[in-house]
Amino acid sequence: MRVIPAVKEMQAEVLNQKAQGKSIGFVPTMGFLHEGHLSLIKKAREENDLVVLSIFVNPLQFGPNEDFATYPRDFERDRALAESEGVDFLFYPSVEEMYPNPSSVTLVVQKRTDVLCGKSRPGHFDGVATVLAKLFQIVQPTRAYFGKKDAQQVAVVEGLITDLNFPVELVPVDIVREADGLAKSSRNVNLLPEDRKQAVVLHKSLQQAKKVMDEGERNPSTLISLIKEMITSESSGRIDYIELLSYPQLLPIERLEGKFIIALAVHFTNVRLIDNFILEIN
Ligand code: PAF
């Protein structure tokens, strides 16, 4: 595995590989790799000749009061994990390398951002879209792999790839969970022990909502109330949102039908967690 810190070097390497007819699977991350990321790398490994992993904590997608400074980082551990998963190139640029000058062009995402995390994190998806547009130009992947835990991100990336005609295939990959159901996240390490115990209610409440839906409930508000009730009674978490929307359009629906997402975000003492189920009724 080669670690490449420079944009020009990364671009030259992929051009060289593509000239030899190699397909490139790309896994963009902000590091502090967990099993969720490893499942993306494994899938990329299966489906492509080469795998490029990027690790870059992108300042553009953090709001002024968010956790850019405390976002967990451990490059040596990440490097060892990437190597053992068979990554070929690890792109690891500095902030100065990615943004050498104040940007003269950034992207603004027009749709799918006024709900869910977009609502409570203004500008977040503009930052994600801008860095991904740059990363797609640098890595020129055949396929790009994203976890469904960030389901709104997957929907936004789908729009980015379609609207800006990136010749990249988007591959969404299922959520990986801890044994008790908590969705794996780099932020889980920052949970206080009591919050960690309570956080299991996120997945539990989604399961309960699915059960009620499987039994015939079709009213979105009933499922939302049920989830709210469970989270409030079984944890001290502060609910940011619980929403039920069509997927991937992310529009409100009156009745459960077609493909939709039930998504939630809950603040614990010093960590905000998200989780979701994407379901379909035909
Ligand atoms: O999901 C993430 O880790 C980030 O949003 C991404 C896609 C690497 C862009 O910075």
Residues whose N, C-alpha, C, O or C-beta is under 5 A from the ligand:
A	BS01	PAF	P28 T29 M30 F56 N58 V128 V131
